């Protein structure tokens, strides 16, 4: 089944322009890899960006500038890199996995991000639910496997969700398999309830 929830055009254009923090861009990339619709949108935005660059006025450069630059870079042909066809999650560099509750684990992802932000995988077993929480900043999520539901509907493998600061929700896992999601969050999540606060404190990634 094709993904039903996608990034907005604003998010995709920021992704194409390289304007997203790497962690947030990684979550968008995970969705784009799984979504033919958004791959086509990204291709269209890239084409528009390329046309805009071609329309810029040309600049005059000194004779021999290209040779000088190439000499400084000491450019040598590099062998073409083999395409890594492993599943997306297997290509991530992860920190130590932490079990924070029965059937629930979290693992930080090694990628550049602001000190107050977080990039991580979260896996919740079938039938499980996360702690009810609020957001102190933006959150991007791509479902890598399984499915969950919250106040906004059902999100299955490949689906993308973006949350803002005023969201208060408690996703519940659906189906027979665990739900594995890739998250990038701006600031800390605010757990509601003692168990949620304990789990979030232990799972600090």
C-alpha positions in Angstrom: 0.0 0.0 0.0 1.3 3.5 -0.9 1.8 6.0 1.9 -1.2 8.1 2.6 0.4 10.9 4.6 3.1 13.1 3.1 5.2 16.2 3.9 3.9 19.5 2.8 5.3 21.2 -0.3 7.0 23.7 2.0 8.8 20.9 3.8 9.8 19.2 0.5 11.1 22.4 -1.0 13.2 23.0 2.2 14.5 19.5 1.9 15.5 20.0 -1.7 17.2 23.3 -0.9 19.1 21.6 2.0 17.5 24.1 4.4 16.4 21.4 7.0 18.6 20.4 9.9 20.2 17.1 9.0 18.1 15.1 11.4 14.8 16.5 10.1 16.1 16.0 6.5 16.9 12.4 7.4 13.3 11.8 8.4 12.0 13.3 5.2 14.5 11.2 3.2 13.2 8.1 4.8 9.7 9.0 3.6 10.8 10.0 0.1 12.6 6.7 -0.3 9.3 4.8 0.5 7.0 7.1 -1.5 6.9 7.3 -5.3 4.6 10.4 -5.1 7.0 12.4 -3.1 10.0 11.2 -5.1 8.3 12.7 -8.1 7.6 16.0 -6.2 11.2 16.2 -5.2 12.3 15.7 -8.8 10.0 18.4 -9.9 11.3 20.9 -7.3 14.9 20.0 -8.2 14.2 20.7 -11.8 12.7 24.1 -10.9 15.7 24.9 -8.8 18.0 24.0 -11.7 16.1 26.1 -14.1 16.3 29.1 -11.7 20.1 28.7 -11.5 20.4 28.6 -15.3 18.4 31.9 -15.5 20.9 33.8 -13.3 23.1 36.3 -15.1 26.6 34.9 -16.0 29.6 36.1 -14.2 32.9 36.8 -16.0 35.9 34.9 -14.5 39.6 35.2 -15.2 41.1 33.1 -17.9 42.5 29.9 -16.5 40.3 30.1 -13.4 39.0 26.5 -13.9 42.5 25.1 -14.2 43.6 26.8 -11.1 40.7 25.6 -9.1 41.1 22.0 -10.3 44.8 22.1 -9.5 44.2 23.4 -6.0 41.6 20.6 -5.4 44.0 18.0 -6.9 41.0 16.3 -8.5 41.3 12.7 -9.4 38.5 10.5 -10.8 36.9 8.5 -8.0 35.4 5.1 -8.6 31.6 5.1 -8.6 30.3 4.2 -5.1 28.2 1.1 -5.0 24.5 1.8 -4.2 23.7 0.6 -0.7 20.4 -1.3 -1.1 20.0 -2.3 2.5 16.7 -1.3 4.2 16.8 2.3 5.4 17.0 1.4 9.0 20.0 -0.8 8.5 21.9 2.2 7.0 21.5 4.3 10.1 24.3 4.6 12.7 22.6 4.0 16.0 23.5 4.6 19.6 22.9 1.9 22.2 19.3 0.6 22.3 17.4 1.3 25.5 14.4 -0.6 26.7 12.2 1.9 28.4 9.1 -0.3 29.0 8.0 -3.8 28.2 7.9 -4.0 24.4 9.3 -0.4 24.0 12.8 0.5 23.0 14.5 3.7 21.7 17.9 4.3 20.1 19.5 7.6 19.2 20.7 8.1 15.6 24.2 9.5 15.0 23.6 12.5 12.9 24.4 16.3 13.3 21.7 18.2 15.2 21.3 21.1 17.6 22.1 20.1 21.3 18.4 20.6 22.4 17.1 18.5 19.5 16.7 14.7 19.2 16.9 12.2 16.4 16.0 8.6 17.3 14.2 5.3 16.4 11.3 4.2 18.6 9.8 0.7 18.5 6.6 -0.1 20.3 5.2 -3.7 20.3 1.8 -4.6 18.9 -1.0 -3.2 21.0 1.3 -0.9 22.9 0.9 2.8 23.4 3.3 5.6 24.1 3.1 8.0 27.0 0.7 10.9 26.5 2.9 13.9 25.7 3.0 17.4 24.4 5.6 19.0 22.1 7.9 21.9 22.9 8.8 22.3 19.2 8.4 20.8 15.8 8.5 17.0 15.3 8.9 15.0 12.1 8.1 11.2 12.0 8.3 8.6 9.3 6.9 5.1 10.0 9.4 2.5 8.9 7.3 -0.6 9.7 4.0 -1.4 11.4 1.3 1.2 12.1 -0.1 3.4 14.7 -3.2 5.6 15.2 -3.7 8.9 17.0 -6.1 11.8 16.9 -5.1 12.4 13.2 -5.8 9.0 11.8 -3.9 5.8 11.0 -0.2 6.0 10.0 1.3 2.9 8.4 4.7 2.1 6.8 6.0 5.0 4.7 3.7 7.6 6.2 5.0 10.9 7.3 3.7 13.1 10.2 4.7 16.6 11.2 3.7 17.9 14.7 3.8 21.4 16.1 4.2 22.7 19.7 0.5 22.6 20.5 0.0 18.9 19.8 -1.0 16.7 22.7 -1.5 13.1 21.7 -0.9 9.4 22.6 -0.3 7.1 19.6 -1.4 3.5 19.9 0.1 0.7 17.8 -2.2 -1.2 15.5 -1.9 -4.6 13.8 0.2 -7.7 14.5 3.7 -6.3 14.3 5.7 -3.7 16.3 5.6 -0.1 15.0 9.1 1.3 14.2 9.4 5.0 13.6 12.2 7.5 12.9 11.8 10.8 14.7 13.4 14.2 14.7 12.2 16.5 17.5 12.9 20.1 18.3 13.4 20.5 22.0 12.2 18.0 24.6 8.8 16.2 24.6 6.7 16.9 27.7 5.3 13.7 29.2 2.0 13.7 31.0 1.9 11.4 34.0 4.6 9.9 36.3 5.3 6.8 34.3 5.7 8.9 31.1 8.1 11.3 32.8 10.2 8.4 34.1 10.3 6.7 30.7 11.2 9.9 28.9 14.0 10.7 31.5 15.5 7.2 31.0 15.2 7.3 27.3 17.0 10.6 26.8 18.7 10.2 23.5 
